Amino acid sequence: MNLFVPSECTDPSCIVRDQEVLRSRMDKYLQAYEQLDYFSGSVLVALDGEIVLNEGYGMADREHEVKNTRDTIFQLGSVSKSFTAAAIMLMHEQGVINTDQPIDRYLADFPNGDTITIHHLLTHTSGLSHPVGLNTKVSMKLENVVHKFRDQPLAFPPGDQFQYGSSGYILLTYLIEQVSGKPFEAFLQDHIFHPLGMHHSGYDVHNRILKHRAAGYSAAGDEVVHGEYAHMSTHAGAAGLYSTTGDLYLWDQALHSDLLFSRQTRERLFTPFLQNYGYGWYIDRQSLGGRLRTRIHHGGLGNPGYFTRMTRFADERLLIVVLSNFLLSPLEKMNRDLAEMMFGETVTFPDKPEVQAPVQPMRYGGFAGTYEAFIPIHVTVEHGRLFINIFGFKLELFLQSEAAEQIDFYAKAAYVRISFRKNFSGKIDGATIHWLGEEGYYAKRRDEYEHAATR
């Protein structure tokens, strides 16, 4: 285990200020993930408006061995929602719409349009159902995407609950086009991207040639594979944009100023409602450097093979942007560790398992079964190989070490560890799972699988 232990910070309010020291430490930390093939992407960290680090790691295109750089373009996933919310608030400031008004004032004949407000759409409290029968692999007109959920019954009365999803932000995209008379991308280019100099950001149309676009990757079995194709027209303003770390830095700087919005509008963007969600951002408190700090953030991920996160500590003027073209990058841990480094805390570097060869051939049948945590996790044996099936991914497990009370396995294709626990009779009754480098959580084995047959 490799540790970085800072010496500069003893006061809880401390931020390490030596930018060259910070850049070197963070670069070494990120290189460790790159060398283990757990991360590929681009990372930017800025403090007080000054960029501390902006570098690429790993491959943008593995087949052609093209490396990621600070100029690499990534699909943003749900980080796109911050721009869609901003477009709505620009129209609100212009007096073109009012976020407190019901949507039937702007979209005639929309079911329940007299009770759903724009505010409900922005905060995921509208009750709109998820799209039904949506084929994300083909190009679709925005109106047709909206029809995949518009006539579905509401999941709950508007304003009563929080249900995160895409429907509200797809409908906001449609509203922007209907009220402004412009295509969604044209509105963003005219009112946000061009004014801010964000020349490498836009709406991701798949057949468009984009220089420096990263290919997306995922993992299956014991290897990295191409991410599944998805057409961004079906995601619209919910997840359909692309950008670079540098452009998102410009976006962050604009959110600290009156360049686009008034202070009153910015305060509304970052006011948390149900489940700490504001307008296109989560707003919460995170303990770092010995105190609670206000964190404004959003992440995005999807089948095309991208995982993204933008985190703003507005009071400290600290920005962390991590854009990855590997869907199983340990982004949550990396993002938190980078923040901890900035606030003078100790972080753990990733390490490669020291694999011990089994004394005798391993009988994997004793591990097979379903393990219950907050979701069911399935462990299977196929043709003499052991797999974990979790969050829709199927990863092969390899023996790391064996002791009297537990047996440890790891996945080669992603930062995943699992420790199976033996009971007093030597049978497996549970497992501690470390998903993407996170702290372990315990999963109890279901009794009906305790005597799974060996295959």
MOHU-V488974 format. One record per pair of residues at least 6 apart in sequence whose ideal C-beta (glycine too) atoms are under 6 Angstrom apart, sorted by the first residue. I is the first residue (numbers start at 1). J is the second residue. If there is no record, write none. Layout:
i = (I,I)
j = (J,J)
//
This chain:
i = (1,2,3,4,4,5,6,8,9,12,12,12,14,15,16,16,19,22,23,23,26,26,30,30,32,32,33,33,34,34,36,36,38,39,40,40,40,40,40,41,41,41,41,42,42,42,42,42,42,43,44,44,44,44,45,45,45,46,46,47,48,54,54,56,56,56,56,57,58,59,60,60,60,60,61,71,72,72,73,73,73,73,73,73,74,74,74,75,75,75,75,76,76,76,76,77,77,77,77,77,77,78,78,79,79,79,79,80,80,80,81,81,82,82,82,84,84,84,85,85,85,87,87,88,89,90,91,92,93,96,97,99,99,100,102,102,103,103,103,104,104,104,106,106,111,111,112,115,116,116,120,120,120,121,121,121,122,123,123,124,124,124,124,124,125,125,125,126,126,127,127,127,127,128,128,128,129,129,129,130,131,131,132,134,134,136,136,137,138,139,139,140,140,142,142,145,145,146,149,155,162,162,166,169,169,170,170,172,173,173,173,176,176,177,180,185,185,193,196,196,197,198,198,200,200,201,201,203,204,204,204,206,214,216,216,216,216,216,217,217,217,217,218,218,218,218,219,219,219,221,222,222,222,223,227,227,227,227,228,230,230,232,245,248,248,252,254,269,269,270,270,270,271,272,272,276,276,276,281,281,282,283,284,285,286,286,288,288,289,289,289,293,294,296,296,297,298,299,300,301,305,306,307,307,307,307,308,309,309,309,310,311,311,312,318,320,320,320,322,322,322,324,328,330,330,330,333,333,337,340,341,353,353,355,356,358,362,363,364,364,365,365,365,365,365,366,367,367,367,368,368,368,368,369,369,369,370,370,370,370,371,371,371,371,372,372,373,373,377,377,378,379,380,381,385,386,387,387,388,388,395,395,395,397,398,399,400,400,400,401,405,406,406,407,408,409,410,415,415,417,418,418,419,420,420,421,423,429,430,430,431,432,432,433,434)
j = (351,349,346,25,347,346,344,16,344,289,290,291,344,342,22,344,52,52,52,53,53,341,43,57,349,350,39,350,57,58,350,352,415,329,58,59,68,325,326,68,323,324,325,56,68,70,72,245,323,322,54,245,249,321,52,53,320,249,319,318,317,70,245,68,69,70,72,68,68,67,66,68,72,214,215,212,212,214,200,210,212,213,242,244,214,306,323,204,242,304,306,241,243,300,308,239,300,301,302,306,308,239,300,298,300,308,310,239,240,241,169,280,280,281,298,169,172,237,122,279,280,176,187,172,265,191,97,99,265,179,179,118,119,119,114,117,110,113,116,110,113,114,175,179,150,151,154,158,126,158,126,158,159,168,171,172,279,273,277,162,163,164,168,277,159,162,274,158,168,154,155,156,158,149,167,168,149,152,155,165,148,149,148,148,234,230,234,229,231,231,233,233,234,174,236,170,234,174,167,163,274,275,238,237,238,236,238,237,184,236,237,184,187,184,187,202,203,201,250,254,250,247,250,244,247,243,247,240,232,240,242,231,325,227,304,305,306,325,224,227,305,326,225,227,305,327,328,413,414,396,396,412,413,413,303,304,305,327,303,303,304,240,321,310,321,319,260,278,279,278,283,296,278,278,283,282,283,284,296,298,297,296,295,292,293,295,339,343,343,344,345,313,315,312,314,311,310,309,308,307,327,325,324,327,329,331,323,322,331,335,321,320,335,319,342,335,338,339,331,334,335,331,414,415,436,437,437,438,347,347,347,400,410,400,401,399,399,454,381,386,381,452,453,454,455,428,379,420,428,379,380,381,452,445,449,452,376,378,446,449,377,431,443,445,444,446,441,443,390,443,389,388,387,455,396,397,394,396,395,397,411,413,416,409,410,409,408,409,410,408,422,419,421,420,419,418,417,436,437,434,431,433,432,428,431,430,429,445,444,445,443,440,442,443,440)
//
